[in-house]
Amino acid sequence: MKSRLAQKLNGRFEPIVMVRSDEFPPNAIQPAGGHHQCMMDLFAQAVAEGRTVALSRETTTCAGGVTGLGFGNGYATSPEMIERYSAFFAKGLASAQDPAAYQAFADRVKDPHVRKKFLEGERLFVSPDDAREWITQGLPIYDFPEQYVVFKPLAALEPGEVPQSVIFMANPIEVTALLMVSGALPGSSKMASAPTTQFSGCQALGSQIFFQAEQENPLPVLGYFDLAARYFLRRLIPDEYIACSLTWSLFQKMDAQADYVLDSCVWKDLQLASGD
């Protein structure tokens, strides 16, 4: 479908939709399998190359991705997993309750970059106790029945297909415009939802938007505040870009008002100044 909002922004990257489905899309790419793979690397291909990406419970190997995409709580499938990730989100091996078991787990990780990260910890929390509380109580958890979560260009949305969200990978000026359009809507709270760095890039795209969809007046979700995710995306997406995710209902409202807000002289002046 065409979007007035996307046309007015005229950004480097076309918006992406997230769709839940029981059908594997034609020509979609998916994780290779057999090893750990960050789903954000595939998401970057959807954004930068227009690819269609399909992720399932079986092919999503990262616990954060499982949690973010609505396949349950990937961190809390067992007491052992809770303890493992409580340590990982602190100082890794130095925070483990059972260092020998944690070391044995890390030794089984094939990717040297990922193994080092597990050993040294992601440092999202100073205390592993705080990490444990976040894993077990602080996350919005969803477990949807559909087999796949699909990311693809908005332009590839099929007639009658209803996505969960529309995602703009945008620079600071474009994010400013998106928030202006959102804030101008009747009944808007004039706020944006910006997950902290404790939420992974995939959780900002998924579980945080699922939460917003339950609200009477959903907010935009700003994401990609995740150093680990940026490691995988920066080969395709410049560092200054962040994600702005909109529930489908919010996107439709914003798209309907794009001309009204972005026909302003201030937006036109910014475009002229930037050479767009």
C-alpha positions as CSV (number, residue, x, y, z in Angstrom):
1,M,0.0,0.0,0.0
2,K,1.0,3.6,-0.4
3,S,1.5,5.9,2.6
4,R,1.1,9.7,2.6
5,L,3.2,9.7,5.8
6,A,6.1,7.9,4.1
7,Q,5.8,10.1,1.0
8,K,5.9,13.3,3.1
9,L,8.9,12.1,5.1
10,N,10.7,11.0,1.9
11,G,13.2,9.1,4.1
12,R,16.1,7.0,3.0
13,F,14.3,3.8,4.1
14,E,10.8,2.7,3.3
15,P,8.6,1.7,6.2
16,I,8.4,-1.9,7.2
17,V,5.3,-3.8,8.5
18,M,5.2,-6.6,11.1
19,V,2.6,-9.3,10.4
20,R,1.7,-12.5,12.3
21,S,0.9,-15.4,10.0
22,D,0.6,-19.1,9.8
23,E,1.9,-19.1,6.2
24,F,5.5,-18.9,5.2
25,P,5.7,-16.0,2.7
26,P,7.1,-16.7,-0.8
27,N,10.7,-15.7,-1.3
28,A,11.1,-14.9,2.4
29,I,14.5,-15.3,4.2
30,Q,14.8,-16.8,7.6
31,P,17.6,-17.7,10.1
32,A,20.0,-20.2,8.8
33,G,19.6,-22.5,11.8
34,G,22.1,-24.5,13.8
35,H,23.6,-21.5,15.5
36,H,22.8,-18.3,17.3
37,Q,21.6,-15.5,15.1
38,C,20.3,-12.1,16.1
39,M,17.0,-11.4,14.4
40,M,18.0,-7.7,14.1
41,D,20.5,-8.7,11.4
42,L,17.6,-10.0,9.3
43,F,15.4,-7.0,10.2
44,A,18.2,-4.8,8.8
45,Q,17.9,-6.6,5.5
46,A,14.2,-6.0,5.4
47,V,14.8,-2.3,6.0
48,A,17.8,-1.7,3.8
49,E,17.2,-4.2,1.0
50,G,13.4,-4.6,0.9
51,R,13.6,-8.3,1.9
52,T,10.8,-10.3,3.4
53,V,11.8,-12.0,6.7
54,A,9.9,-14.8,8.4
55,L,10.8,-15.8,12.0
56,S,9.2,-18.8,13.8
57,R,9.5,-20.3,17.2
58,E,11.8,-23.0,15.8
59,T,14.2,-20.7,13.9
60,T,14.4,-17.8,16.5
61,T,17.5,-18.9,18.5
62,C,17.9,-15.8,20.7
63,A,15.9,-15.8,24.0
64,G,15.4,-12.1,23.6
65,G,14.0,-12.6,20.1
66,V,11.6,-15.3,21.4
67,T,10.4,-12.9,24.0
68,G,10.2,-9.9,21.8
69,L,8.3,-11.6,18.9
70,G,5.5,-13.0,21.1
71,F,6.6,-16.6,21.3
72,G,6.5,-16.6,25.2
73,N,9.2,-15.7,27.7
74,G,12.5,-17.0,26.2
75,Y,14.4,-16.1,29.4
76,A,12.3,-18.1,31.8
77,T,11.7,-21.5,30.3
78,S,13.4,-23.1,33.3
79,P,15.0,-22.0,36.6
80,E,18.4,-22.7,34.9
81,M,17.5,-20.2,32.2
82,I,16.5,-17.6,34.7
83,E,19.8,-17.9,36.5
84,R,21.8,-17.9,33.3
85,Y,20.2,-14.7,31.9
86,S,20.2,-13.0,35.3
87,A,24.0,-13.4,35.2
88,F,24.3,-12.5,31.5
89,F,22.5,-9.2,32.0
90,A,24.9,-8.3,34.8
91,K,28.6,-9.3,34.6
92,G,28.3,-12.7,33.0
93,L,30.5,-15.3,34.6
94,A,31.4,-13.0,37.5
95,S,27.7,-12.8,38.4
96,A,26.8,-16.5,38.0
97,Q,25.6,-18.4,41.0
98,D,27.1,-21.5,39.6
99,P,30.3,-20.4,37.8
100,A,31.2,-23.9,36.6
101,A,27.8,-24.5,35.0
102,Y,27.8,-21.0,33.4
103,Q,31.3,-21.5,32.0
104,A,30.3,-24.9,30.5
105,F,27.3,-23.2,28.9
106,A,29.5,-20.4,27.4
107,D,32.0,-22.9,26.1
108,R,29.2,-24.5,24.0
109,V,28.5,-21.2,22.2
110,K,30.2,-21.4,18.8
111,D,30.3,-17.7,17.8
112,P,33.3,-16.1,19.5
113,H,31.6,-12.7,19.6
114,V,28.5,-14.1,21.4
115,R,30.6,-16.3,23.7
116,K,32.7,-13.3,24.8
117,K,29.5,-11.4,25.4
118,F,28.1,-14.2,27.6
119,L,31.3,-14.4,29.6
120,E,31.7,-10.7,30.2
121,G,28.0,-9.9,30.5
122,E,25.8,-7.4,28.7
123,R,25.9,-5.0,31.8
124,L,22.2,-4.0,31.5
125,F,22.0,-4.2,35.3
126,V,24.5,-3.7,38.0
127,S,22.8,-6.4,40.1
128,P,21.9,-9.9,38.9
129,D,19.0,-9.7,41.3
130,D,17.6,-6.8,39.5
131,A,18.0,-8.6,36.2
132,R,16.2,-11.6,37.7
133,E,13.3,-9.5,38.8
134,W,13.1,-7.9,35.3
135,I,13.1,-11.3,33.6
136,T,10.4,-12.8,35.8
137,Q,8.2,-9.7,36.5
138,G,9.2,-6.7,34.4
139,L,8.6,-7.8,30.9
140,P,5.4,-7.7,28.9
141,I,5.0,-11.4,27.8
142,Y,2.9,-12.6,24.9
143,D,2.4,-16.0,23.4
144,F,0.5,-15.8,20.2
145,P,-0.8,-18.8,18.2
146,E,0.5,-17.8,14.8
147,Q,3.6,-19.7,13.6
148,Y,5.5,-16.8,12.0
149,V,6.3,-13.2,12.6
150,V,7.0,-11.5,9.2
151,F,8.8,-8.3,8.4
152,K,8.4,-6.8,5.0
153,P,8.0,-3.5,3.2
154,L,4.8,-1.6,3.7
155,A,4.5,-1.5,-0.1
156,A,4.3,-5.4,-0.1
157,L,1.2,-5.5,2.2
158,E,-1.5,-7.6,0.6
159,P,-5.1,-6.3,0.2
160,G,-7.0,-7.3,3.4
161,E,-3.8,-8.1,5.3
162,V,-3.7,-6.3,8.7
163,P,-0.3,-5.8,10.2
164,Q,0.5,-5.5,13.9
165,S,2.7,-2.4,13.3
166,V,4.4,-0.1,10.9
167,I,8.1,0.6,11.6
168,F,10.0,3.6,10.3
169,M,13.7,3.5,10.5
170,A,14.3,7.2,10.7
171,N,16.9,9.9,11.3
172,P,16.4,12.4,14.1
173,I,14.6,14.9,11.8
174,E,12.2,12.3,10.5
175,V,11.6,11.0,14.1
176,T,10.8,14.6,15.1
177,A,8.2,14.8,12.3
178,L,6.6,11.4,13.2
179,L,6.3,12.5,16.8
180,M,4.8,15.9,15.7
181,V,2.1,14.1,13.7
182,S,1.4,11.7,16.6
183,G,1.2,14.6,19.0
184,A,-1.2,16.5,16.8
185,L,-3.9,13.8,16.8
186,P,-7.1,14.5,18.8
187,G,-6.8,12.8,22.2
188,S,-3.1,12.3,22.0
189,S,-1.2,12.2,25.2
190,K,1.6,14.3,23.5
191,M,4.1,11.6,24.6
192,A,6.3,9.0,22.9
193,S,7.0,5.6,24.5
194,A,10.7,5.2,24.6
195,P,11.9,1.9,26.0
196,T,15.1,2.0,28.0
197,T,18.2,0.2,27.0
198,Q,17.1,-2.7,29.1
199,F,14.7,-3.6,26.3
200,S,16.4,-5.3,23.3
201,G,15.9,-4.0,19.8
202,C,13.5,-6.9,18.9
203,Q,11.4,-6.3,22.1
204,A,11.0,-2.6,21.1
205,L,9.7,-3.8,17.7
206,G,7.5,-6.5,19.1
207,S,6.4,-6.9,22.7
208,Q,6.4,-3.2,23.4
209,I,4.2,-2.5,20.4
210,F,1.9,-5.4,21.4
211,F,1.5,-3.7,24.8
212,Q,0.7,-0.3,23.1
213,A,-1.9,-2.0,21.0
214,E,-3.8,-2.9,24.2
215,Q,-4.0,0.8,25.2
216,E,-6.9,3.1,24.4
217,N,-4.5,5.7,22.9
218,P,-1.4,3.8,21.8
219,L,1.9,5.7,21.7
220,P,4.8,5.5,19.2
221,V,7.5,3.2,20.4
222,L,11.0,4.5,19.9
223,G,13.6,1.7,19.8
224,Y,17.0,0.5,18.7
225,F,18.5,1.7,22.0
226,D,20.3,-1.5,22.2
227,L,24.1,-1.7,21.8
228,A,24.0,-5.4,21.0
229,A,21.5,-4.9,18.2
230,R,23.5,-1.9,16.8
231,Y,26.5,-4.2,16.4
232,F,24.5,-6.3,13.9
233,L,22.7,-3.5,12.1
234,R,25.4,-1.0,11.5
235,R,26.7,-2.7,8.3
236,L,23.4,-1.8,6.6
237,I,21.9,1.1,8.7
238,P,23.8,4.2,9.7
239,D,24.4,4.8,13.4
240,E,22.2,7.9,13.6
241,Y,19.0,6.0,12.7
242,I,16.5,4.8,15.3
243,A,13.2,2.8,15.0
244,C,9.8,4.4,15.4
245,S,7.1,1.7,15.6
246,L,3.4,2.5,15.3
247,T,0.5,0.2,16.0
248,W,-1.6,-0.3,12.9
249,S,-4.5,1.8,14.4
250,L,-2.1,4.7,15.2
251,F,-0.4,4.5,11.8
252,Q,-3.8,4.8,10.1
253,K,-4.6,8.0,12.1
254,M,-1.2,9.5,11.5
255,D,-1.3,8.7,7.8
256,A,-4.7,10.4,7.4
257,Q,-3.2,13.6,9.0
258,A,0.2,13.6,7.3
259,D,-0.7,16.3,4.8
260,Y,-2.2,18.5,7.4
261,V,0.8,18.5,9.7
262,L,3.6,18.1,7.2
263,D,2.4,20.8,4.8
264,S,3.6,23.3,7.4
265,C,6.2,25.8,6.4
266,V,8.6,24.6,9.1
267,W,8.7,21.1,7.6
268,K,9.1,22.4,4.1
269,D,11.9,24.7,5.3
270,L,13.7,21.8,6.9
271,Q,13.4,19.8,3.7
272,L,14.8,22.7,1.6
273,A,17.6,23.2,4.1
274,S,18.6,19.5,3.8
275,G,18.3,19.5,0.0
276,D,15.4,17.0,-0.1
